[in-house]
């Protein structure tokens, strides 16, 4: 499966962005889709995830209330809506896919996601 992330760019603090991740290839394996980010000098951070039906979602406490994840299975696309952008949101944002969903997708780790997109850079100016 191939994942193509888009929607990043330069944004002002307080504004919103919507990131998209389009999947192609063996999309039937995308039981869980997730978003991660990595800021310079920091570890990759788990932000959000959604299962195939959309009935189970996870958003990290650190971004809850500002980040929303959604998916459109007809378009094989997962979205990450980021509201009230902050300079500390500056990072490369990655989408990822996993074949199976555990009981609690909040507990998934990097190693649980075998498929990754190339990342899209979000830069937030103050």
C-alpha positions as YAML, in Angstrom:
chain: A
units: angstrom
residues:
- id: 1
  name: UNK
  ca: [0.00, 0.00, 0.00]
- id: 2
  name: UNK
  ca: [1.21, 3.50, -0.81]
- id: 3
  name: UNK
  ca: [0.32, 6.53, 1.28]
- id: 4
  name: UNK
  ca: [0.52, 10.08, -0.02]
- id: 5
  name: UNK
  ca: [0.20, 12.87, 2.53]
- id: 6
  name: UNK
  ca: [-0.62, 16.41, 1.51]
- id: 7
  name: UNK
  ca: [-2.00, 19.67, 2.82]
- id: 8
  name: UNK
  ca: [0.97, 20.94, 4.76]
- id: 9
  name: UNK
  ca: [2.53, 24.32, 4.30]
- id: 10
  name: UNK
  ca: [3.11, 27.63, 6.00]
- id: 11
  name: UNK
  ca: [0.28, 28.82, 8.21]
- id: 12
  name: UNK
  ca: [-0.26, 31.53, 10.77]
- id: 13
  name: UNK
  ca: [-0.91, 30.78, 14.40]
- id: 14
  name: UNK
  ca: [-4.61, 30.57, 15.08]
- id: 15
  name: UNK
  ca: [-5.52, 29.38, 11.62]
- id: 16
  name: UNK
  ca: [-6.54, 25.90, 10.50]
- id: 17
  name: UNK
  ca: [-5.16, 23.27, 8.17]
- id: 18
  name: UNK
  ca: [-6.54, 20.02, 6.84]
- id: 19
  name: UNK
  ca: [-4.07, 17.33, 6.03]
- id: 20
  name: UNK
  ca: [-5.00, 14.51, 3.71]
- id: 21
  name: UNK
  ca: [-3.55, 11.07, 3.23]
- id: 22
  name: UNK
  ca: [-4.57, 9.14, 0.15]
- id: 23
  name: UNK
  ca: [-3.98, 5.41, 0.09]
- id: 24
  name: UNK
  ca: [-3.50, 3.36, -3.03]
- id: 25
  name: UNK
  ca: [-2.61, -0.21, -3.78]
- id: 26
  name: UNK
  ca: [-3.70, -2.86, -1.32]
- id: 27
  name: UNK
  ca: [-5.99, -0.56, 0.60]
- id: 28
  name: UNK
  ca: [-7.91, -3.45, 2.13]
- id: 29
  name: UNK
  ca: [-5.05, -3.75, 4.60]
- id: 30
  name: UNK
  ca: [-5.75, -0.29, 6.04]
- id: 31
  name: UNK
  ca: [-7.76, -1.39, 9.02]
- id: 32
  name: UNK
  ca: [-6.31, 1.44, 11.08]
- id: 33
  name: UNK
  ca: [-5.06, 4.76, 9.80]
- id: 34
  name: UNK
  ca: [-3.03, 7.04, 12.01]
- id: 35
  name: UNK
  ca: [-1.28, 10.39, 12.07]
- id: 36
  name: UNK
  ca: [2.07, 11.07, 13.67]
- id: 37
  name: UNK
  ca: [4.35, 14.07, 13.69]
- id: 38
  name: UNK
  ca: [8.01, 14.71, 14.26]
- id: 39
  name: UNK
  ca: [9.45, 18.07, 15.18]
- id: 40
  name: UNK
  ca: [13.16, 18.80, 14.78]
- id: 41
  name: UNK
  ca: [15.17, 17.09, 17.47]
- id: 42
  name: UNK
  ca: [12.15, 15.30, 18.91]
- id: 43
  name: UNK
  ca: [10.74, 11.80, 18.77]
- id: 44
  name: UNK
  ca: [7.85, 10.94, 16.52]
- id: 45
  name: UNK
  ca: [4.61, 11.67, 18.34]
- id: 46
  name: UNK
  ca: [1.39, 9.70, 17.98]
- id: 47
  name: UNK
  ca: [-1.43, 12.14, 17.31]
- id: 48
  name: UNK
  ca: [-4.55, 10.37, 16.17]
- id: 49
  name: UNK
  ca: [-5.94, 7.18, 14.73]
- id: 50
  name: UNK
  ca: [-9.18, 5.85, 13.29]
- id: 51
  name: UNK
  ca: [-10.38, 2.34, 12.55]
- id: 52
  name: UNK
  ca: [-11.93, 1.22, 9.30]
- id: 53
  name: UNK
  ca: [-15.53, 1.93, 10.23]
- id: 54
  name: UNK
  ca: [-14.70, 5.22, 11.89]
- id: 55
  name: UNK
  ca: [-16.40, 3.99, 15.01]
- id: 56
  name: UNK
  ca: [-13.19, 4.00, 17.01]
- id: 57
  name: UNK
  ca: [-10.96, 7.06, 17.09]
- id: 58
  name: UNK
  ca: [-8.04, 8.22, 19.15]
- id: 59
  name: UNK
  ca: [-6.69, 11.72, 19.61]
- id: 60
  name: UNK
  ca: [-3.73, 12.41, 21.85]
- id: 61
  name: UNK
  ca: [-4.44, 14.39, 24.98]
- id: 62
  name: UNK
  ca: [-1.81, 16.94, 23.99]
- id: 63
  name: UNK
  ca: [-3.85, 17.98, 20.93]
- id: 64
  name: UNK
  ca: [-7.37, 17.00, 21.91]
- id: 65
  name: UNK
  ca: [-9.87, 19.71, 21.13]
- id: 66
  name: UNK
  ca: [-7.81, 21.07, 18.25]
- id: 67
  name: UNK
  ca: [-7.14, 17.96, 16.14]
- id: 68
  name: UNK
  ca: [-9.84, 15.88, 14.48]
- id: 69
  name: UNK
  ca: [-9.36, 12.70, 12.48]
- id: 70
  name: UNK
  ca: [-11.77, 11.41, 9.88]
- id: 71
  name: UNK
  ca: [-11.70, 9.02, 6.94]
- id: 72
  name: UNK
  ca: [-13.53, 8.54, 3.68]
- id: 73
  name: UNK
  ca: [-13.25, 4.89, 2.71]
- id: 74
  name: UNK
  ca: [-14.80, 5.52, -0.70]
- id: 75
  name: UNK
  ca: [-11.83, 7.79, -1.43]
- id: 76
  name: UNK
  ca: [-9.32, 5.71, 0.55]
- id: 77
  name: UNK
  ca: [-8.38, 8.92, 2.31]
- id: 78
  name: UNK
  ca: [-7.86, 9.89, 5.92]
- id: 79
  name: UNK
  ca: [-7.89, 13.48, 7.09]
- id: 80
  name: UNK
  ca: [-6.42, 15.39, 10.00]
- id: 81
  name: UNK
  ca: [-8.07, 18.71, 10.75]
- id: 82
  name: UNK
  ca: [-5.88, 21.00, 12.81]
- id: 83
  name: UNK
  ca: [-7.53, 24.04, 14.36]
- id: 84
  name: UNK
  ca: [-6.05, 26.92, 16.33]
- id: 85
  name: UNK
  ca: [-2.58, 26.22, 15.03]
- id: 86
  name: UNK
  ca: [0.31, 26.96, 17.36]
- id: 87
  name: UNK
  ca: [3.99, 27.45, 16.56]
- id: 88
  name: UNK
  ca: [4.70, 24.25, 18.49]
- id: 89
  name: UNK
  ca: [2.64, 22.36, 15.90]
- id: 90
  name: UNK
  ca: [5.50, 22.90, 13.46]
- id: 91
  name: UNK
  ca: [6.63, 19.45, 12.39]
- id: 92
  name: UNK
  ca: [6.58, 16.91, 9.62]
- id: 93
  name: UNK
  ca: [3.27, 15.11, 9.74]
- id: 94
  name: UNK
  ca: [3.12, 11.47, 8.71]
- id: 95
  name: UNK
  ca: [0.20, 9.22, 7.99]
- id: 96
  name: UNK
  ca: [0.46, 5.52, 8.59]
- id: 97
  name: UNK
  ca: [-1.59, 2.40, 8.07]
- id: 98
  name: UNK
  ca: [-1.90, -0.89, 9.89]
- id: 99
  name: UNK
  ca: [-3.51, -4.17, 8.90]
- id: 100
  name: UNK
  ca: [-5.30, -4.79, 12.12]
- id: 101
  name: UNK
  ca: [-6.90, -2.82, 14.88]
- id: 102
  name: UNK
  ca: [-6.26, -3.79, 18.49]
- id: 103
  name: UNK
  ca: [-8.97, -3.37, 21.05]
- id: 104
  name: UNK
  ca: [-7.54, 0.03, 21.92]
- id: 105
  name: UNK
  ca: [-5.99, 1.88, 18.98]
- id: 106
  name: UNK
  ca: [-4.65, 4.46, 21.40]
- id: 107
  name: UNK
  ca: [-2.04, 1.95, 22.52]
- id: 108
  name: UNK
  ca: [-0.55, 1.40, 19.06]
- id: 109
  name: UNK
  ca: [3.12, 2.19, 18.63]
- id: 110
  name: UNK
  ca: [5.40, 2.99, 15.72]
- id: 111
  name: UNK
  ca: [6.17, -0.66, 15.18]
- id: 112
  name: UNK
  ca: [2.47, -1.47, 14.83]
- id: 113
  name: UNK
  ca: [2.23, 0.65, 11.67]
- id: 114
  name: UNK
  ca: [4.04, -1.08, 8.80]
- id: 115
  name: UNK
  ca: [3.02, 1.41, 6.12]
- id: 116
  name: UNK
  ca: [4.05, 5.07, 6.11]
- id: 117
  name: UNK
  ca: [3.60, 8.06, 3.88]
- id: 118
  name: UNK
  ca: [6.42, 10.44, 3.03]
- id: 119
  name: UNK
  ca: [5.32, 13.18, 5.39]
- id: 120
  name: UNK
  ca: [4.08, 16.69, 4.85]
- id: 121
  name: UNK
  ca: [5.70, 19.69, 6.50]
- id: 122
  name: UNK
  ca: [3.61, 22.06, 8.57]
- id: 123
  name: UNK
  ca: [5.22, 25.32, 9.60]
- id: 124
  name: UNK
  ca: [3.32, 27.65, 11.89]
- id: 125
  name: UNK
  ca: [4.41, 31.25, 12.22]
- id: 126
  name: UNK
  ca: [3.58, 33.32, 15.27]
...
